[in-house]
Amino acid sequence: MLLAADVGNTNTVFALFEDTTARASWRLATVRQRTSDEYALALVQLIEMAGFDWRDIDEVVVSSVVPEADRQLRWMCRDRFDRPVSFVGEDVEVPLGIKLSNPKEIGADRLVNAYAAHRHHGGDLIVVDFGTATTFDVVDRAGTYHGGVIAPGINLSLEALNRAAAKLPRIGVEKPQAVIGDSTVSAMQSGVFWGYIGLIEGLVARIQAEFGEPMRTIGTGGLAPLFADATAAIARVDTDLTMTGLVDLFRLHQARRETCA
């Protein structure tokens, strides 16, 4: 089996795959001080609770935007699991043309999303990923990555409101009944939710106008369904896009390895 990991700034998602089928998945808070032993302990327990044996893991593939976690995951695979690990961007190449002035700046997760969207959805695309940051990535029908937009994530916006304004409480993200809030909480919910809808619609329209061709927008990330239900700017939701791309890239990497052997 293959263990795939997507290390984000807020959460790290692990999933166990048999061929291309996900058998189990887990979400851990990304803690930069987490050691290789702590990763191993958590994963072994989670894998066994799901009814699997960690010894059945053959290889590990990682997409990471947190350099502090990379070393610990490498050590975990080497010292605790004794399994080979491949990192996107270092060991695993992403077969996209990259139209950026400095291609090394692009986060692995954004490239994985762009590749998966191009492979599974096709056409000229905007990929909107609702993570710690809300990212808009552009990939054309030929498989060229054109760059995109990085905006503060919705949870960052909520934290900023709570920290900077003494009388504003911490709230959750949900669709309010009305745009005009009749209380502090409903006014905050409206500002955050409908403000993000305005952000999505405005940026999608501007990207399309600048690109000059009709485009489809694919939403991914945990909050994608919530926002997609409130706007026609997101044509489709694919919450498994990153993991799908990660496994696809690993299988391609594996096939190339075997060809070169």
N, C-alpha and C positions, 0 to 999 in steps of 0.2 A: 504493500500500500504506500501511497504518497502522502506525506504531511506537508500541507501548504500553509504559509503564514503571511498575512498582510499586516505589516507593522505601521500603524498610523500614529499621529501625535497624541490622540486621545485614547484610542482603543487598538488592541491587537487581536485580529481574528485568526484562529487556527481551524483548519478543516482537514479531515481524513478522507482521502479519495481512493476508491478502487476503480482502476482505469480512469474514466472521466465522471464517475458517479460519486457524489458526496455522500459519505456514510454517517458522518457526524461533524459538528462544528461547535466552536466555543469562542466566546469573546472575553478577553481580559483587559483590564485597564493597562494602558502603557505606562510603565513606571521605569524611568531612565536608570534608576539605581538597582533594578532587579538583576540578580546574579544568575549565572548559568545553572547553578544548583536549584534556585527558586523556580526558574522556567521548567526544568526537568521534573521537579516535584509536582508542580501544578499540572503539567501535561500528563504525566503518568497516571495521576489520580483521575483526571477527567477522561482519559482514554479508557481506563479500566471501568469507570462508572458507566460508560456508554456500551460496555460489553465487548471491548476489543483488547488486544494485547499490543503494547507498544513495540514488542519485538517483531511484530509483523510489518513495521514501517521499513521500507526499503531505502527511501531517499527523502530529502527535505528540500523544498523550494521556498524562497523568501522574497517578498517585495517589501522594501523598508524605506521610510523617510526619516528614520531616527537612528543616526550613526551610533549612538551609545548602546543601542540594543543589538547592533550587528555583531559586535565582538562576542557578546554573551551568548547569542544564539549559535554562533560558530563553535564556541567552546562547548556548549551543551551537546551539539550534534557529535562533536569529536570525543569528548570525555565521558559523557553519560549514555548517549545512544549508540555511539560508534557507527554513525551513518553519514554518508556524504551529503553536503548541503550546497545548494546553488543559489546565488543571489542575482536577481534581475538587474541588469546594467553592468554587473561585474563578470558573472559566469554565463548568464543567459542573455543572449542578444535579442532585442526587439526588432523584428523585421519591418520597420516603418521608415519611410523617408522622413527626415526631420528638418523642417525649414525654420531653423532658429539660428541666431547669431552665435550662441554658445550652447550646443546640444547637451553638454554635461550638466547644465543647470536644471534640466527638467526632472521632476520627481518620478521615481519608478512607478508609483501608483498611477500617475497620469498617463504614462506610456502604456501601462498594462490595460487601462480602461480604453484608451484609444485603439489599441490593437484588437481587443475583444469586440468593441463596437464595430470596427471595420469588418472583422471576420464574420460576425453573427448578424449584423443589422444592415450593412452595406449602404452605399450611397454617400452623399455629402452630409456629414453629421456634426452636431454639437453634443458633447457629453457633459452633463451637469452632475457633479458629484457633491453630495451634501455631507461633508466631513467637518473636521476642525476648521478648515477653510472651505468655502463653497467655490469650486473650480468649474470653469467652462473651457472645454478643450475642443479644438476643431481638427477633424481628420477628413480628408476628401475621399472620393470614391476610388482613387488610385492607390490609397494607402500612404498618403503623405500627411504628416502631422504639422499643422501650421502654427501651433501655439494656442494661446487662449487668454483667459482672465482668471485672476485669483482675488476673491473677495472674502471678507471676514465671515466665518461660519456663524450660523444662527445662535449656537450656544455661547460663542464668544460675545456676541452682541448682548445676550441676556446677562452674562456675567458682568459685562461692562456697565450695564444699566444698574445692576444691583450694587456694584462696588462704588460707582461714582456718585450715585444719588442716595443719600442717607434714608429717605423715606420710601424708596421703591423696593418692594419685596422681590425675592427670587420666585420666578414663575416657570411653569412648564410650557412647552410648545404645543399649541392646539389651535384649531381653526375657530375663531370667535363667531358668535351668531350675527353680529353686526359690525360694521366698520367703525361707527361712532360708539366708543365705550362709555358706559354709564357708571363706571367705577375705575379706580386706579388700576386694578388687575386687568379688567377687560380692555381698558385703554392701552395698557402695555401689550397685551396679547394681540390686539388689533395692529398696533404699530409694528410689532415684530413680524407677525404673520403676513399681513397685507403689504408691509414694507418689503418683505422678501419676495412676495409675488410681483411687486413692482420692479424689484431688482432683476428677477428672472426674466420677466417679459421685456423690460427695457434692454437688457444686455443681449438677449436672444435676437431681438429685432435689429439692434445695431450690428451684431456679428453678421447676421444674414445680409444686411444692406452692404456691409463692407466686403463680404465674400463675393456677393454678386450672383449667387445661384440659390435655388430653393434648397433648403436643408431641413433634415429631421432632427429633433432634439430627444436624446435618450437620458433619462434621469436614473441615477443610482445612489446608493447610500441609504441609511436607515430612514431618513425623513423624506425620501423621494416620493413615496405614495401619498403622503399627506399633502404635499405641495402640488403634485401632478393632478390631484382631484379638483384643484381650484383654478387651474389655468390650462388653456389650450396650447400654451407655448411648449409644454412637454408632451411629445407625441406618444412616448412609451416609457415604461419603467422596467428596469432590469436590475433588481437588487443584488443579483449574484454576478454582476458584470466583472468585478475585479477578480474574484476567485476563479471564474470561468477562464478569463484571460491568463491568469497565473498558471493554471493547469495546462492550458493550450500551449503556452510558451515553453513550459517544461517538457511536454511531450515532443515538441519540435526540436528543442535542445537535445533531448535524449536520442531522437532519430538521427540527428546530425553527428552525434558522438559515435553511434553505432556504425554509421557510414564511414567515418574516418578511422575507425578501429581496424 
